[in-house]
Amino acid sequence: MLTCKRMRGAVILSALLLLTGLALETLAQLTGLAIPTSHLALFAVLAAVGILALTLVASLLPGAAQRLNECQH
């Protein structure tokens, strides 16, 4: 069940994962630990995209529009 708090939390978590992935990729370019750090960065960025995609699909399900209309913007 998608609520305003869960949607906001998912978007914030996705943004944090994206920033973490970008920071890890920058760290991978600057240090000698390129391969493991690049893999962690890739997983973080893909997780961020996956969370946003799941949130989008959940918001498009029938009945979600009615719950999300009650959100205070």
PyMOL commands that place a pseudoatom at each C-alpha (Angstrom):
pseudoatom trace, name=CA, resn=MET, resi=1, chain=A, elem=C, hetatm=0, pos=[0.000, 0.000, 0.000]
pseudoatom trace, name=CA, resn=LEU, resi=2, chain=A, elem=C, hetatm=0, pos=[1.501, 3.285, -1.122]
pseudoatom trace, name=CA, resn=THR, resi=3, chain=A, elem=C, hetatm=0, pos=[1.023, 6.243, 1.173]
pseudoatom trace, name=CA, resn=CYS, resi=4, chain=A, elem=C, hetatm=0, pos=[2.424, 9.754, 1.114]
pseudoatom trace, name=CA, resn=LYS, resi=5, chain=A, elem=C, hetatm=0, pos=[5.084, 8.916, 3.697]
pseudoatom trace, name=CA, resn=ARG, resi=6, chain=A, elem=C, hetatm=0, pos=[6.189, 5.782, 1.877]
pseudoatom trace, name=CA, resn=MET, resi=7, chain=A, elem=C, hetatm=0, pos=[6.369, 7.559, -1.467]
pseudoatom trace, name=CA, resn=ARG, resi=8, chain=A, elem=C, hetatm=0, pos=[8.382, 10.404, 0.044]
pseudoatom trace, name=CA, resn=GLY, resi=9, chain=A, elem=C, hetatm=0, pos=[10.644, 7.889, 1.779]
pseudoatom trace, name=CA, resn=ALA, resi=10, chain=A, elem=C, hetatm=0, pos=[11.190, 5.945, -1.436]
pseudoatom trace, name=CA, resn=VAL, resi=11, chain=A, elem=C, hetatm=0, pos=[12.122, 9.089, -3.359]
pseudoatom trace, name=CA, resn=ILE, resi=12, chain=A, elem=C, hetatm=0, pos=[14.510, 10.218, -0.614]
pseudoatom trace, name=CA, resn=LEU, resi=13, chain=A, elem=C, hetatm=0, pos=[16.081, 6.753, -0.381]
pseudoatom trace, name=CA, resn=SER, resi=14, chain=A, elem=C, hetatm=0, pos=[16.493, 6.688, -4.154]
pseudoatom trace, name=CA, resn=ALA, resi=15, chain=A, elem=C, hetatm=0, pos=[18.166, 10.096, -4.137]
pseudoatom trace, name=CA, resn=LEU, resi=16, chain=A, elem=C, hetatm=0, pos=[20.515, 9.042, -1.335]
pseudoatom trace, name=CA, resn=LEU, resi=17, chain=A, elem=C, hetatm=0, pos=[21.445, 5.865, -3.185]
pseudoatom trace, name=CA, resn=LEU, resi=18, chain=A, elem=C, hetatm=0, pos=[22.098, 7.856, -6.352]
pseudoatom trace, name=CA, resn=LEU, resi=19, chain=A, elem=C, hetatm=0, pos=[24.325, 10.315, -4.494]
pseudoatom trace, name=CA, resn=THR, resi=20, chain=A, elem=C, hetatm=0, pos=[26.117, 7.432, -2.799]
pseudoatom trace, name=CA, resn=GLY, resi=21, chain=A, elem=C, hetatm=0, pos=[26.703, 5.773, -6.160]
pseudoatom trace, name=CA, resn=LEU, resi=22, chain=A, elem=C, hetatm=0, pos=[28.086, 8.969, -7.647]
pseudoatom trace, name=CA, resn=ALA, resi=23, chain=A, elem=C, hetatm=0, pos=[30.359, 9.512, -4.643]
pseudoatom trace, name=CA, resn=LEU, resi=24, chain=A, elem=C, hetatm=0, pos=[31.595, 5.917, -4.810]
pseudoatom trace, name=CA, resn=GLU, resi=25, chain=A, elem=C, hetatm=0, pos=[32.310, 6.232, -8.520]
pseudoatom trace, name=CA, resn=THR, resi=26, chain=A, elem=C, hetatm=0, pos=[34.298, 9.393, -7.893]
pseudoatom trace, name=CA, resn=LEU, resi=27, chain=A, elem=C, hetatm=0, pos=[36.169, 7.592, -5.117]
pseudoatom trace, name=CA, resn=ALA, resi=28, chain=A, elem=C, hetatm=0, pos=[36.821, 4.665, -7.463]
pseudoatom trace, name=CA, resn=GLN, resi=29, chain=A, elem=C, hetatm=0, pos=[38.432, 6.989, -9.993]
pseudoatom trace, name=CA, resn=LEU, resi=30, chain=A, elem=C, hetatm=0, pos=[40.687, 8.547, -7.365]
pseudoatom trace, name=CA, resn=THR, resi=31, chain=A, elem=C, hetatm=0, pos=[41.849, 5.434, -5.482]
pseudoatom trace, name=CA, resn=GLY, resi=32, chain=A, elem=C, hetatm=0, pos=[43.421, 2.105, -6.264]
pseudoatom trace, name=CA, resn=LEU, resi=33, chain=A, elem=C, hetatm=0, pos=[40.277, 0.187, -5.321]
pseudoatom trace, name=CA, resn=ALA, resi=34, chain=A, elem=C, hetatm=0, pos=[38.636, 0.805, -8.671]
pseudoatom trace, name=CA, resn=ILE, resi=35, chain=A, elem=C, hetatm=0, pos=[36.943, -2.528, -9.329]
pseudoatom trace, name=CA, resn=PRO, resi=36, chain=A, elem=C, hetatm=0, pos=[35.192, -3.185, -5.980]
pseudoatom trace, name=CA, resn=THR, resi=37, chain=A, elem=C, hetatm=0, pos=[34.221, 0.447, -5.536]
pseudoatom trace, name=CA, resn=SER, resi=38, chain=A, elem=C, hetatm=0, pos=[32.887, 0.674, -9.080]
pseudoatom trace, name=CA, resn=HIS, resi=39, chain=A, elem=C, hetatm=0, pos=[30.750, -2.395, -8.485]
pseudoatom trace, name=CA, resn=LEU, resi=40, chain=A, elem=C, hetatm=0, pos=[29.301, -0.902, -5.302]
pseudoatom trace, name=CA, resn=ALA, resi=41, chain=A, elem=C, hetatm=0, pos=[28.623, 2.349, -7.152]
pseudoatom trace, name=CA, resn=LEU, resi=42, chain=A, elem=C, hetatm=0, pos=[26.863, 0.485, -9.951]
pseudoatom trace, name=CA, resn=PHE, resi=43, chain=A, elem=C, hetatm=0, pos=[24.702, -1.478, -7.492]
pseudoatom trace, name=CA, resn=ALA, resi=44, chain=A, elem=C, hetatm=0, pos=[23.773, 1.712, -5.629]
pseudoatom trace, name=CA, resn=VAL, resi=45, chain=A, elem=C, hetatm=0, pos=[22.748, 3.518, -8.817]
pseudoatom trace, name=CA, resn=LEU, resi=46, chain=A, elem=C, hetatm=0, pos=[20.789, 0.508, -10.110]
pseudoatom trace, name=CA, resn=ALA, resi=47, chain=A, elem=C, hetatm=0, pos=[19.045, 0.153, -6.739]
pseudoatom trace, name=CA, resn=ALA, resi=48, chain=A, elem=C, hetatm=0, pos=[18.077, 3.839, -6.909]
pseudoatom trace, name=CA, resn=VAL, resi=49, chain=A, elem=C, hetatm=0, pos=[16.568, 3.356, -10.366]
pseudoatom trace, name=CA, resn=GLY, resi=50, chain=A, elem=C, hetatm=0, pos=[14.802, 0.179, -9.241]
pseudoatom trace, name=CA, resn=ILE, resi=51, chain=A, elem=C, hetatm=0, pos=[13.237, 1.868, -6.234]
pseudoatom trace, name=CA, resn=LEU, resi=52, chain=A, elem=C, hetatm=0, pos=[11.984, 4.729, -8.377]
pseudoatom trace, name=CA, resn=ALA, resi=53, chain=A, elem=C, hetatm=0, pos=[10.581, 2.283, -10.934]
pseudoatom trace, name=CA, resn=LEU, resi=54, chain=A, elem=C, hetatm=0, pos=[8.755, 0.295, -8.251]
pseudoatom trace, name=CA, resn=THR, resi=55, chain=A, elem=C, hetatm=0, pos=[7.358, 3.492, -6.778]
pseudoatom trace, name=CA, resn=LEU, resi=56, chain=A, elem=C, hetatm=0, pos=[6.123, 4.548, -10.209]
pseudoatom trace, name=CA, resn=VAL, resi=57, chain=A, elem=C, hetatm=0, pos=[4.436, 1.199, -10.809]
pseudoatom trace, name=CA, resn=ALA, resi=58, chain=A, elem=C, hetatm=0, pos=[2.855, 1.278, -7.330]
pseudoatom trace, name=CA, resn=SER, resi=59, chain=A, elem=C, hetatm=0, pos=[1.521, 4.779, -7.925]
pseudoatom trace, name=CA, resn=LEU, resi=60, chain=A, elem=C, hetatm=0, pos=[-0.078, 3.695, -11.208]
pseudoatom trace, name=CA, resn=LEU, resi=61, chain=A, elem=C, hetatm=0, pos=[-1.989, 0.806, -9.642]
pseudoatom trace, name=CA, resn=PRO, resi=62, chain=A, elem=C, hetatm=0, pos=[-5.756, 1.216, -9.266]
pseudoatom trace, name=CA, resn=GLY, resi=63, chain=A, elem=C, hetatm=0, pos=[-6.733, 2.776, -5.955]
pseudoatom trace, name=CA, resn=ALA, resi=64, chain=A, elem=C, hetatm=0, pos=[-3.382, 4.463, -5.393]
pseudoatom trace, name=CA, resn=ALA, resi=65, chain=A, elem=C, hetatm=0, pos=[-4.563, 7.722, -6.948]
pseudoatom trace, name=CA, resn=GLN, resi=66, chain=A, elem=C, hetatm=0, pos=[-7.274, 8.088, -4.335]
pseudoatom trace, name=CA, resn=ARG, resi=67, chain=A, elem=C, hetatm=0, pos=[-4.813, 7.586, -1.449]
pseudoatom trace, name=CA, resn=LEU, resi=68, chain=A, elem=C, hetatm=0, pos=[-2.273, 9.934, -3.012]
pseudoatom trace, name=CA, resn=ASN, resi=69, chain=A, elem=C, hetatm=0, pos=[-4.878, 12.672, -3.566]
pseudoatom trace, name=CA, resn=GLU, resi=70, chain=A, elem=C, hetatm=0, pos=[-5.049, 13.048, 0.209]
pseudoatom trace, name=CA, resn=CYS, resi=71, chain=A, elem=C, hetatm=0, pos=[-1.367, 14.082, 0.370]
pseudoatom trace, name=CA, resn=GLN, resi=72, chain=A, elem=C, hetatm=0, pos=[-0.525, 17.601, 1.473]
pseudoatom trace, name=CA, resn=HIS, resi=73, chain=A, elem=C, hetatm=0, pos=[1.874, 19.098, -1.049]
for i in range(1, 73): cmd.bond("trace and resi %d" % i, "trace and resi %d" % (i + 1))
show_as sticks, trace
zoom trace
